[in-house]
Amino acid sequence: MATNNEAVVEIAQTAGKYTSSIVLQADNKYIDVKSILGLFTTLVNTKSYELHVHGPDAEEAKAAVAEVFAKHGLDVKIVAE
């Protein structure tokens, strides 16, 4: 589980650098990626994710957060709005 802890913290920290709203859809739940607790409960139980990003720095945020997911071997699909 250690990897998940690292992934959760790194994803939340990365997302926190951006003003855009970054929401992770996992199953039927929507989680604010900046919330460590929300991420923690979700990343443990779910295998595939969709990322919804809205805001002034959405492009940079999408790239940065997707990179962290990939680094930790998590499969995320960026949803083009």
PyMOL Python script that loads the backbone (N, CA, C, O; Angstrom):
from pymol import cmd

cmd.read_pdbstr("""\
ATOM      1  N   MET A   1       0.803  -1.218   0.000  1.00  0.00           N
ATOM      2  CA  MET A   1       0.000   0.000   0.000  1.00  0.00           C
ATOM      3  C   MET A   1       0.841   1.277   0.000  1.00  0.00           C
ATOM      4  O   MET A   1       0.336   2.361  -0.290  1.00  0.00           O
ATOM      5  N   ALA A   2       2.108   1.143   0.322  1.00  0.00           N
ATOM      6  CA  ALA A   2       2.975   2.331   0.415  1.00  0.00           C
ATOM      7  C   ALA A   2       2.946   3.142  -0.877  1.00  0.00           C
ATOM      8  O   ALA A   2       2.932   4.372  -0.851  1.00  0.00           O
ATOM      9  N   THR A   3       2.937   2.450  -1.982  1.00  0.00           N
ATOM     10  CA  THR A   3       2.924   3.141  -3.264  1.00  0.00           C
ATOM     11  C   THR A   3       1.692   4.032  -3.379  1.00  0.00           C
ATOM     12  O   THR A   3       1.771   5.164  -3.856  1.00  0.00           O
ATOM     13  N   ASN A   4       0.551   3.502  -2.933  1.00  0.00           N
ATOM     14  CA  ASN A   4      -0.667   4.296  -2.996  1.00  0.00           C
ATOM     15  C   ASN A   4      -0.574   5.554  -2.163  1.00  0.00           C
ATOM     16  O   ASN A   4      -1.015   6.622  -2.589  1.00  0.00           O
ATOM     17  N   ASN A   5       0.004   5.433  -0.959  1.00  0.00           N
ATOM     18  CA  ASN A   5       0.166   6.617  -0.109  1.00  0.00           C
ATOM     19  C   ASN A   5       0.973   7.666  -0.842  1.00  0.00           C
ATOM     20  O   ASN A   5       0.595   8.837  -0.877  1.00  0.00           O
ATOM     21  N   GLU A   6       2.081   7.250  -1.427  1.00  0.00           N
ATOM     22  CA  GLU A   6       2.937   8.187  -2.160  1.00  0.00           C
ATOM     23  C   GLU A   6       2.180   8.792  -3.326  1.00  0.00           C
ATOM     24  O   GLU A   6       2.259   9.997  -3.563  1.00  0.00           O
ATOM     25  N   ALA A   7       1.450   7.967  -4.050  1.00  0.00           N
ATOM     26  CA  ALA A   7       0.700   8.446  -5.208  1.00  0.00           C
ATOM     27  C   ALA A   7      -0.326   9.486  -4.773  1.00  0.00           C
ATOM     28  O   ALA A   7      -0.453  10.541  -5.396  1.00  0.00           O
ATOM     29  N   VAL A   8      -1.057   9.184  -3.700  1.00  0.00           N
ATOM     30  CA  VAL A   8      -2.097  10.090  -3.207  1.00  0.00           C
ATOM     31  C   VAL A   8      -1.503  11.452  -2.860  1.00  0.00           C
ATOM     32  O   VAL A   8      -2.014  12.488  -3.287  1.00  0.00           O
ATOM     33  N   VAL A   9      -0.430  11.442  -2.091  1.00  0.00           N
ATOM     34  CA  VAL A   9       0.184  12.696  -1.661  1.00  0.00           C
ATOM     35  C   VAL A   9       0.715  13.476  -2.859  1.00  0.00           C
ATOM     36  O   VAL A   9       0.509  14.685  -2.965  1.00  0.00           O
ATOM     37  N   GLU A  10       1.396  12.776  -3.754  1.00  0.00           N
ATOM     38  CA  GLU A  10       1.988  13.461  -4.903  1.00  0.00           C
ATOM     39  C   GLU A  10       0.918  14.016  -5.849  1.00  0.00           C
ATOM     40  O   GLU A  10       1.068  15.118  -6.378  1.00  0.00           O
ATOM     41  N   ILE A  11      -0.148  13.264  -6.058  1.00  0.00           N
ATOM     42  CA  ILE A  11      -1.233  13.734  -6.926  1.00  0.00           C
ATOM     43  C   ILE A  11      -1.881  14.977  -6.323  1.00  0.00           C
ATOM     44  O   ILE A  11      -2.107  15.964  -7.022  1.00  0.00           O
ATOM     45  N   ALA A  12      -2.178  14.926  -5.025  1.00  0.00           N
ATOM     46  CA  ALA A  12      -2.822  16.060  -4.361  1.00  0.00           C
ATOM     47  C   ALA A  12      -1.916  17.294  -4.376  1.00  0.00           C
ATOM     48  O   ALA A  12      -2.381  18.409  -4.612  1.00  0.00           O
ATOM     49  N   GLN A  13      -0.629  17.089  -4.124  1.00  0.00           N
ATOM     50  CA  GLN A  13       0.308  18.220  -4.124  1.00  0.00           C
ATOM     51  C   GLN A  13       0.426  18.823  -5.512  1.00  0.00           C
ATOM     52  O   GLN A  13       0.452  20.045  -5.666  1.00  0.00           O
ATOM     53  N   THR A  14       0.495  17.971  -6.515  1.00  0.00           N
ATOM     54  CA  THR A  14       0.609  18.456  -7.894  1.00  0.00           C
ATOM     55  C   THR A  14      -0.648  19.241  -8.273  1.00  0.00           C
ATOM     56  O   THR A  14      -0.559  20.329  -8.841  1.00  0.00           O
ATOM     57  N   ALA A  15      -1.810  18.686  -7.957  1.00  0.00           N
ATOM     58  CA  ALA A  15      -3.076  19.346  -8.287  1.00  0.00           C
ATOM     59  C   ALA A  15      -3.189  20.682  -7.567  1.00  0.00           C
ATOM     60  O   ALA A  15      -3.746  21.638  -8.105  1.00  0.00           O
ATOM     61  N   GLY A  16      -2.663  20.745  -6.357  1.00  0.00           N
ATOM     62  CA  GLY A  16      -2.747  21.951  -5.549  1.00  0.00           C
ATOM     63  C   GLY A  16      -1.993  23.136  -6.112  1.00  0.00           C
ATOM     64  O   GLY A  16      -2.208  24.272  -5.688  1.00  0.00           O
ATOM     65  N   LYS A  17      -1.112  22.883  -7.060  1.00  0.00           N
ATOM     66  CA  LYS A  17      -0.331  23.970  -7.667  1.00  0.00           C
ATOM     67  C   LYS A  17      -1.145  24.744  -8.701  1.00  0.00           C
ATOM     68  O   LYS A  17      -0.738  25.816  -9.148  1.00  0.00           O
ATOM     69  N   TYR A  18      -2.302  24.190  -9.078  1.00  0.00           N
ATOM     70  CA  TYR A  18      -3.090  24.807 -10.148  1.00  0.00           C
ATOM     71  C   TYR A  18      -4.387  25.391  -9.616  1.00  0.00           C
ATOM     72  O   TYR A  18      -4.947  24.903  -8.634  1.00  0.00           O
ATOM     73  N   THR A  19      -4.858  26.443 -10.275  1.00  0.00           N
ATOM     74  CA  THR A  19      -6.122  27.050  -9.848  1.00  0.00           C
ATOM     75  C   THR A  19      -7.316  26.325 -10.455  1.00  0.00           C
ATOM     76  O   THR A  19      -8.434  26.452  -9.957  1.00  0.00           O
ATOM     77  N   SER A  20      -7.092  25.570 -11.522  1.00  0.00           N
ATOM     78  CA  SER A  20      -8.179  24.847 -12.169  1.00  0.00           C
ATOM     79  C   SER A  20      -8.831  23.858 -11.210  1.00  0.00           C
ATOM     80  O   SER A  20      -8.207  23.366 -10.270  1.00  0.00           O
ATOM     81  N   SER A  21     -10.091  23.587 -11.475  1.00  0.00           N
ATOM     82  CA  SER A  21     -10.798  22.547 -10.737  1.00  0.00           C
ATOM     83  C   SER A  21     -10.372  21.225 -11.372  1.00  0.00           C
ATOM     84  O   SER A  21     -10.466  21.055 -12.588  1.00  0.00           O
ATOM     85  N   ILE A  22      -9.906  20.295 -10.544  1.00  0.00           N
ATOM     86  CA  ILE A  22      -9.460  18.995 -11.057  1.00  0.00           C
ATOM     87  C   ILE A  22     -10.254  17.927 -10.318  1.00  0.00           C
ATOM     88  O   ILE A  22     -10.092  17.735  -9.113  1.00  0.00           O
ATOM     89  N   VAL A  23     -11.108  17.242 -11.056  1.00  0.00           N
ATOM     90  CA  VAL A  23     -11.998  16.264 -10.441  1.00  0.00           C
ATOM     91  C   VAL A  23     -11.755  14.899 -11.054  1.00  0.00           C
ATOM     92  O   VAL A  23     -11.652  14.752 -12.272  1.00  0.00           O
ATOM     93  N   LEU A  24     -11.665  13.907 -10.189  1.00  0.00           N
ATOM     94  CA  LEU A  24     -11.438  12.542 -10.618  1.00  0.00           C
ATOM     95  C   LEU A  24     -12.750  11.792 -10.555  1.00  0.00           C
ATOM     96  O   LEU A  24     -13.418  11.780  -9.521  1.00  0.00           O
ATOM     97  N   GLN A  25     -13.122  11.166 -11.661  1.00  0.00           N
ATOM     98  CA  GLN A  25     -14.319  10.335 -11.640  1.00  0.00           C
ATOM     99  C   GLN A  25     -13.869   8.891 -11.538  1.00  0.00           C
ATOM    100  O   GLN A  25     -13.123   8.402 -12.386  1.00  0.00           O
ATOM    101  N   ALA A  26     -14.323   8.215 -10.504  1.00  0.00           N
ATOM    102  CA  ALA A  26     -13.987   6.817 -10.301  1.00  0.00           C
ATOM    103  C   ALA A  26     -15.291   6.096 -10.012  1.00  0.00           C
ATOM    104  O   ALA A  26     -15.977   6.419  -9.042  1.00  0.00           O
ATOM    105  N   ASP A  27     -15.633   5.139 -10.831  1.00  0.00           N
ATOM    106  CA  ASP A  27     -16.943   4.499 -10.736  1.00  0.00           C
ATOM    107  C   ASP A  27     -17.991   5.608 -10.803  1.00  0.00           C
ATOM    108  O   ASP A  27     -18.026   6.354 -11.781  1.00  0.00           O
ATOM    109  N   ASN A  28     -18.842   5.732  -9.789  1.00  0.00           N
ATOM    110  CA  ASN A  28     -19.862   6.783  -9.855  1.00  0.00           C
ATOM    111  C   ASN A  28     -19.573   7.918  -8.899  1.00  0.00           C
ATOM    112  O   ASN A  28     -20.459   8.706  -8.570  1.00  0.00           O
ATOM    113  N   LYS A  29     -18.331   8.000  -8.454  1.00  0.00           N
ATOM    114  CA  LYS A  29     -17.972   9.045  -7.497  1.00  0.00           C
ATOM    115  C   LYS A  29     -17.142  10.118  -8.170  1.00  0.00           C
ATOM    116  O   LYS A  29     -16.396   9.850  -9.111  1.00  0.00           O
ATOM    117  N   TYR A  30     -17.281  11.337  -7.674  1.00  0.00           N
ATOM    118  CA  TYR A  30     -16.463  12.440  -8.154  1.00  0.00           C
ATOM    119  C   TYR A  30     -15.647  12.941  -6.972  1.00  0.00           C
ATOM    120  O   TYR A  30     -16.202  13.295  -5.931  1.00  0.00           O
ATOM    121  N   ILE A  31     -14.348  12.968  -7.132  1.00  0.00           N
ATOM    122  CA  ILE A  31     -13.465  13.336  -6.030  1.00  0.00           C
ATOM    123  C   ILE A  31     -12.609  14.517  -6.432  1.00  0.00           C
ATOM    124  O   ILE A  31     -12.037  14.540  -7.522  1.00  0.00           O
ATOM    125  N   ASP A  32     -12.524  15.494  -5.551  1.00  0.00           N
ATOM    126  CA  ASP A  32     -11.632  16.622  -5.778  1.00  0.00           C
ATOM    127  C   ASP A  32     -10.214  16.097  -5.600  1.00  0.00           C
ATOM    128  O   ASP A  32      -9.861  15.602  -4.530  1.00  0.00           O
ATOM    129  N   VAL A  33      -9.404  16.204  -6.649  1.00  0.00           N
ATOM    130  CA  VAL A  33      -8.054  15.642  -6.618  1.00  0.00           C
ATOM    131  C   VAL A  33      -7.170  16.354  -5.588  1.00  0.00           C
ATOM    132  O   VAL A  33      -6.129  15.832  -5.189  1.00  0.00           O
ATOM    133  N   LYS A  34      -7.589  17.537  -5.167  1.00  0.00           N
ATOM    134  CA  LYS A  34      -6.796  18.260  -4.170  1.00  0.00           C
ATOM    135  C   LYS A  34      -7.070  17.744  -2.754  1.00  0.00           C
ATOM    136  O   LYS A  34      -6.412  18.164  -1.802  1.00  0.00           O
ATOM    137  N   SER A  35      -8.032  16.843  -2.618  1.00  0.00           N
ATOM    138  CA  SER A  35      -8.385  16.272  -1.309  1.00  0.00           C
ATOM    139  C   SER A  35      -7.672  14.949  -1.097  1.00  0.00           C
ATOM    140  O   SER A  35      -7.983  13.953  -1.749  1.00  0.00           O
ATOM    141  N   ILE A  36      -6.714  14.946  -0.181  1.00  0.00           N
ATOM    142  CA  ILE A  36      -5.941  13.731   0.076  1.00  0.00           C
ATOM    143  C   ILE A  36      -6.848  12.605   0.582  1.00  0.00           C
ATOM    144  O   ILE A  36      -6.701  11.456   0.165  1.00  0.00           O
ATOM    145  N   LEU A  37      -7.773  12.929   1.469  1.00  0.00           N
ATOM    146  CA  LEU A  37      -8.657  11.904   2.022  1.00  0.00           C
ATOM    147  C   LEU A  37      -9.540  11.290   0.943  1.00  0.00           C
ATOM    148  O   LEU A  37      -9.688  10.070   0.866  1.00  0.00           O
ATOM    149  N   GLY A  38     -10.123  12.147   0.112  1.00  0.00           N
ATOM    150  CA  GLY A  38     -10.981  11.654  -0.968  1.00  0.00           C
ATOM    151  C   GLY A  38     -10.207  10.752  -1.909  1.00  0.00           C
ATOM    152  O   GLY A  38     -10.695   9.698  -2.318  1.00  0.00           O
ATOM    153  N   LEU A  39      -9.006  11.170  -2.246  1.00  0.00           N
ATOM    154  CA  LEU A  39      -8.160  10.379  -3.144  1.00  0.00           C
ATOM    155  C   LEU A  39      -7.799   9.051  -2.504  1.00  0.00           C
ATOM    156  O   LEU A  39      -7.842   8.004  -3.150  1.00  0.00           O
ATOM    157  N   PHE A  40      -7.447   9.104  -1.247  1.00  0.00           N
ATOM    158  CA  PHE A  40      -6.972   7.907  -0.572  1.00  0.00           C
ATOM    159  C   PHE A  40      -8.021   6.805  -0.601  1.00  0.00           C
ATOM    160  O   PHE A  40      -7.710   5.653  -0.905  1.00  0.00           O
ATOM    161  N   THR A  41      -9.263   7.157  -0.285  1.00  0.00           N
ATOM    162  CA  THR A  41     -10.304   6.132  -0.255  1.00  0.00           C
ATOM    163  C   THR A  41     -10.622   5.631  -1.661  1.00  0.00           C
ATOM    164  O   THR A  41     -11.050   4.490  -1.836  1.00  0.00           O
ATOM    165  N   THR A  42     -10.414   6.477  -2.652  1.00  0.00           N
ATOM    166  CA  THR A  42     -10.754   6.097  -4.018  1.00  0.00           C
ATOM    167  C   THR A  42      -9.681   5.274  -4.706  1.00  0.00           C
ATOM    168  O   THR A  42      -9.977   4.273  -5.357  1.00  0.00           O
ATOM    169  N   LEU A  43      -8.428   5.700  -4.558  1.00  0.00           N
ATOM    170  CA  LEU A  43      -7.351   5.012  -5.270  1.00  0.00           C
ATOM    171  C   LEU A  43      -7.173   3.584  -4.790  1.00  0.00           C
ATOM    172  O   LEU A  43      -6.648   2.743  -5.520  1.00  0.00           O
ATOM    173  N   VAL A  44      -7.602   3.305  -3.573  1.00  0.00           N
ATOM    174  CA  VAL A  44      -7.442   1.965  -3.037  1.00  0.00           C
ATOM    175  C   VAL A  44      -8.404   0.987  -3.707  1.00  0.00           C
ATOM    176  O   VAL A  44      -8.056  -0.169  -3.944  1.00  0.00           O
ATOM    177  N   ASN A  45      -9.606   1.453  -4.009  1.00  0.00           N
ATOM    178  CA  ASN A  45     -10.645   0.527  -4.466  1.00  0.00           C
ATOM    179  C   ASN A  45     -10.946   0.527  -5.949  1.00  0.00           C
ATOM    180  O   ASN A  45     -11.729  -0.299  -6.419  1.00  0.00           O
ATOM    181  N   THR A  46     -10.349   1.423  -6.687  1.00  0.00           N
ATOM    182  CA  THR A  46     -10.754   1.575  -8.077  1.00  0.00           C
ATOM    183  C   THR A  46      -9.566   1.395  -9.004  1.00  0.00           C
ATOM    184  O   THR A  46      -8.433   1.722  -8.652  1.00  0.00           O
ATOM    185  N   LYS A  47      -9.835   0.875 -10.186  1.00  0.00           N
ATOM    186  CA  LYS A  47      -8.735   0.611 -11.103  1.00  0.00           C
ATOM    187  C   LYS A  47      -8.681   1.564 -12.292  1.00  0.00           C
ATOM    188  O   LYS A  47      -7.614   1.766 -12.871  1.00  0.00           O
ATOM    189  N   SER A  48      -9.803   2.145 -12.661  1.00  0.00           N
ATOM    190  CA  SER A  48      -9.730   3.064 -13.799  1.00  0.00           C
ATOM    191  C   SER A  48     -10.406   4.378 -13.448  1.00  0.00           C
ATOM    192  O   SER A  48     -11.417   4.411 -12.746  1.00  0.00           O
ATOM    193  N   TYR A  49      -9.833   5.445 -13.947  1.00  0.00           N
ATOM    194  CA  TYR A  49     -10.235   6.777 -13.535  1.00  0.00           C
ATOM    195  C   TYR A  49     -10.405   7.688 -14.737  1.00  0.00           C
ATOM    196  O   TYR A  49      -9.797   7.485 -15.788  1.00  0.00           O
ATOM    197  N   GLU A  50     -11.242   8.692 -14.557  1.00  0.00           N
ATOM    198  CA  GLU A  50     -11.347   9.750 -15.559  1.00  0.00           C
ATOM    199  C   GLU A  50     -11.068  11.062 -14.868  1.00  0.00           C
ATOM    200  O   GLU A  50     -11.518  11.296 -13.746  1.00  0.00           O
ATOM    201  N   LEU A  51     -10.325  11.914 -15.542  1.00  0.00           N
ATOM    202  CA  LEU A  51      -9.946  13.199 -14.979  1.00  0.00           C
ATOM    203  C   LEU A  51     -10.660  14.311 -15.726  1.00  0.00           C
ATOM    204  O   LEU A  51     -10.584  14.397 -16.952  1.00  0.00           O
ATOM    205  N   HIS A  52     -11.357  15.164 -14.978  1.00  0.00           N
ATOM    206  CA  HIS A  52     -12.057  16.313 -15.557  1.00  0.00           C
ATOM    207  C   HIS A  52     -11.385  17.577 -15.028  1.00  0.00           C
ATOM    208  O   HIS A  52     -11.335  17.799 -13.818  1.00  0.00           O
ATOM    209  N   VAL A  53     -10.873  18.399 -15.931  1.00  0.00           N
ATOM    210  CA  VAL A  53     -10.153  19.598 -15.504  1.00  0.00           C
ATOM    211  C   VAL A  53     -10.769  20.832 -16.154  1.00  0.00           C
ATOM    212  O   VAL A  53     -10.938  20.885 -17.372  1.00  0.00           O
ATOM    213  N   HIS A  54     -11.102  21.825 -15.327  1.00  0.00           N
ATOM    214  CA  HIS A  54     -11.667  23.080 -15.838  1.00  0.00           C
ATOM    215  C   HIS A  54     -10.932  24.234 -15.209  1.00  0.00           C
ATOM    216  O   HIS A  54     -10.659  24.216 -14.009  1.00  0.00           O
ATOM    217  N   GLY A  55     -10.603  25.247 -16.003  1.00  0.00           N
ATOM    218  CA  GLY A  55     -10.009  26.439 -15.415  1.00  0.00           C
ATOM    219  C   GLY A  55      -8.954  27.057 -16.298  1.00  0.00           C
ATOM    220  O   GLY A  55      -8.658  26.554 -17.382  1.00  0.00           O
ATOM    221  N   PRO A  56      -8.388  28.156 -15.827  1.00  0.00           N
ATOM    222  CA  PRO A  56      -7.445  28.942 -16.623  1.00  0.00           C
ATOM    223  C   PRO A  56      -6.151  28.204 -16.958  1.00  0.00           C
ATOM    224  O   PRO A  56      -5.548  28.458 -18.000  1.00  0.00           O
ATOM    225  N   ASP A  57      -5.719  27.291 -16.083  1.00  0.00           N
ATOM    226  CA  ASP A  57      -4.468  26.573 -16.365  1.00  0.00           C
ATOM    227  C   ASP A  57      -4.732  25.079 -16.574  1.00  0.00           C
ATOM    228  O   ASP A  57      -3.909  24.229 -16.234  1.00  0.00           O
ATOM    229  N   ALA A  58      -5.901  24.788 -17.142  1.00  0.00           N
ATOM    230  CA  ALA A  58      -6.329  23.398 -17.320  1.00  0.00           C
ATOM    231  C   ALA A  58      -5.336  22.548 -18.101  1.00  0.00           C
ATOM    232  O   ALA A  58      -5.071  21.404 -17.730  1.00  0.00           O
ATOM    233  N   GLU A  59      -4.784  23.099 -19.181  1.00  0.00           N
ATOM    234  CA  GLU A  59      -3.874  22.300 -20.004  1.00  0.00           C
ATOM    235  C   GLU A  59      -2.650  21.850 -19.214  1.00  0.00           C
ATOM    236  O   GLU A  59      -2.270  20.680 -19.258  1.00  0.00           O
ATOM    237  N   GLU A  60      -2.035  22.786 -18.489  1.00  0.00           N
ATOM    238  CA  GLU A  60      -0.845  22.459 -17.699  1.00  0.00           C
ATOM    239  C   GLU A  60      -1.221  21.482 -16.591  1.00  0.00           C
ATOM    240  O   GLU A  60      -0.488  20.532 -16.316  1.00  0.00           O
ATOM    241  N   ALA A  61      -2.365  21.722 -15.959  1.00  0.00           N
ATOM    242  CA  ALA A  61      -2.809  20.863 -14.861  1.00  0.00           C
ATOM    243  C   ALA A  61      -3.046  19.436 -15.349  1.00  0.00           C
ATOM    244  O   ALA A  61      -2.644  18.475 -14.692  1.00  0.00           O
ATOM    245  N   LYS A  62      -3.698  19.303 -16.504  1.00  0.00           N
ATOM    246  CA  LYS A  62      -3.970  17.973 -17.066  1.00  0.00           C
ATOM    247  C   LYS A  62      -2.666  17.210 -17.269  1.00  0.00           C
ATOM    248  O   LYS A  62      -2.530  16.058 -16.857  1.00  0.00           O
ATOM    249  N   ALA A  63      -1.716  17.874 -17.907  1.00  0.00           N
ATOM    250  CA  ALA A  63      -0.446  17.224 -18.217  1.00  0.00           C
ATOM    251  C   ALA A  63       0.285  16.810 -16.947  1.00  0.00           C
ATOM    252  O   ALA A  63       0.783  15.689 -16.850  1.00  0.00           O
ATOM    253  N   ALA A  64       0.348  17.707 -15.983  1.00  0.00           N
ATOM    254  CA  ALA A  64       1.100  17.433 -14.754  1.00  0.00           C
ATOM    255  C   ALA A  64       0.479  16.305 -13.941  1.00  0.00           C
ATOM    256  O   ALA A  64       1.180  15.408 -13.473  1.00  0.00           O
ATOM    257  N   VAL A  65      -0.841  16.354 -13.775  1.00  0.00           N
ATOM    258  CA  VAL A  65      -1.519  15.340 -12.966  1.00  0.00           C
ATOM    259  C   VAL A  65      -1.484  13.984 -13.674  1.00  0.00           C
ATOM    260  O   VAL A  65      -1.280  12.953 -13.033  1.00  0.00           O
ATOM    261  N   ALA A  66      -1.683  13.985 -14.991  1.00  0.00           N
ATOM    262  CA  ALA A  66      -1.642  12.727 -15.745  1.00  0.00           C
ATOM    263  C   ALA A  66      -0.269  12.081 -15.610  1.00  0.00           C
ATOM    264  O   ALA A  66      -0.156  10.859 -15.514  1.00  0.00           O
ATOM    265  N   GLU A  67       0.767  12.905 -15.603  1.00  0.00           N
ATOM    266  CA  GLU A  67       2.135  12.410 -15.478  1.00  0.00           C
ATOM    267  C   GLU A  67       2.343  11.698 -14.139  1.00  0.00           C
ATOM    268  O   GLU A  67       2.991  10.653 -14.081  1.00  0.00           O
ATOM    269  N   VAL A  68       1.792  12.267 -13.069  1.00  0.00           N
ATOM    270  CA  VAL A  68       1.925  11.652 -11.746  1.00  0.00           C
ATOM    271  C   VAL A  68       1.166  10.325 -11.700  1.00  0.00           C
ATOM    272  O   VAL A  68       1.661   9.344 -11.144  1.00  0.00           O
ATOM    273  N   PHE A  69      -0.038  10.292 -12.285  1.00  0.00           N
ATOM    274  CA  PHE A  69      -0.795   9.038 -12.329  1.00  0.00           C
ATOM    275  C   PHE A  69       0.030   7.966 -13.046  1.00  0.00           C
ATOM    276  O   PHE A  69       0.157   6.842 -12.561  1.00  0.00           O
ATOM    277  N   ALA A  70       0.584   8.326 -14.198  1.00  0.00           N
ATOM    278  CA  ALA A  70       1.358   7.373 -14.995  1.00  0.00           C
ATOM    279  C   ALA A  70       2.578   6.882 -14.230  1.00  0.00           C
ATOM    280  O   ALA A  70       2.902   5.694 -14.247  1.00  0.00           O
ATOM    281  N   LYS A  71       3.245   7.805 -13.563  1.00  0.00           N
ATOM    282  CA  LYS A  71       4.442   7.476 -12.794  1.00  0.00           C
ATOM    283  C   LYS A  71       4.162   6.391 -11.752  1.00  0.00           C
ATOM    284  O   LYS A  71       5.015   5.551 -11.464  1.00  0.00           O
ATOM    285  N   HIS A  72       2.950   6.427 -11.195  1.00  0.00           N
ATOM    286  CA  HIS A  72       2.581   5.463 -10.156  1.00  0.00           C
ATOM    287  C   HIS A  72       1.795   4.280 -10.724  1.00  0.00           C
ATOM    288  O   HIS A  72       1.214   3.490  -9.981  1.00  0.00           O
ATOM    289  N   GLY A  73       1.789   4.176 -12.050  1.00  0.00           N
ATOM    290  CA  GLY A  73       1.145   3.030 -12.679  1.00  0.00           C
ATOM    291  C   GLY A  73      -0.372   3.040 -12.591  1.00  0.00           C
ATOM    292  O   GLY A  73      -1.006   1.987 -12.653  1.00  0.00           O
ATOM    293  N   LEU A  74      -0.958   4.223 -12.447  1.00  0.00           N
ATOM    294  CA  LEU A  74      -2.409   4.322 -12.375  1.00  0.00           C
ATOM    295  C   LEU A  74      -2.948   4.728 -13.743  1.00  0.00           C
ATOM    296  O   LEU A  74      -2.436   5.643 -14.387  1.00  0.00           O
ATOM    297  N   ASP A  75      -3.979   4.035 -14.161  1.00  0.00           N
ATOM    298  CA  ASP A  75      -4.534   4.251 -15.483  1.00  0.00           C
ATOM    299  C   ASP A  75      -5.589   5.361 -15.431  1.00  0.00           C
ATOM    300  O   ASP A  75      -6.666   5.170 -14.868  1.00  0.00           O
ATOM    301  N   VAL A  76      -5.276   6.514 -16.016  1.00  0.00           N
ATOM    302  CA  VAL A  76      -6.244   7.606 -15.989  1.00  0.00           C
ATOM    303  C   VAL A  76      -6.534   8.076 -17.399  1.00  0.00           C
ATOM    304  O   VAL A  76      -5.640   8.146 -18.243  1.00  0.00           O
ATOM    305  N   LYS A  77      -7.799   8.401 -17.645  1.00  0.00           N
ATOM    306  CA  LYS A  77      -8.206   8.898 -18.952  1.00  0.00           C
ATOM    307  C   LYS A  77      -8.565  10.370 -18.779  1.00  0.00           C
ATOM    308  O   LYS A  77      -9.391  10.714 -17.934  1.00  0.00           O
ATOM    309  N   ILE A  78      -7.952  11.228 -19.569  1.00  0.00           N
ATOM    310  CA  ILE A  78      -8.265  12.646 -19.499  1.00  0.00           C
ATOM    311  C   ILE A  78      -9.498  12.890 -20.369  1.00  0.00           C
ATOM    312  O   ILE A  78      -9.504  12.581 -21.561  1.00  0.00           O
ATOM    313  N   VAL A  79     -10.524  13.440 -19.762  1.00  0.00           N
ATOM    314  CA  VAL A  79     -11.755  13.702 -20.503  1.00  0.00           C
ATOM    315  C   VAL A  79     -11.673  15.096 -21.111  1.00  0.00           C
ATOM    316  O   VAL A  79     -11.533  16.093 -20.403  1.00  0.00           O
ATOM    317  N   ALA A  80     -11.763  15.142 -22.428  1.00  0.00           N
ATOM    318  CA  ALA A  80     -11.715  16.450 -23.103  1.00  0.00           C
ATOM    319  C   ALA A  80     -13.079  17.090 -22.946  1.00  0.00           C
ATOM    320  O   ALA A  80     -14.100  16.506 -23.311  1.00  0.00           O
ATOM    321  N   GLU A  81     -13.086  18.289 -22.402  1.00  0.00           N
ATOM    322  CA  GLU A  81     -14.371  18.971 -22.170  1.00  0.00           C
ATOM    323  C   GLU A  81     -14.769  19.750 -23.403  1.00  0.00           C
ATOM    324  O   GLU A  81     -15.818  20.394 -23.414  1.00  0.00           O
TER     325      GLU A  81
END
""", "prot")
cmd.dss("prot")
cmd.show_as("cartoon", "prot")
cmd.util.cbc("prot")
cmd.orient("prot")
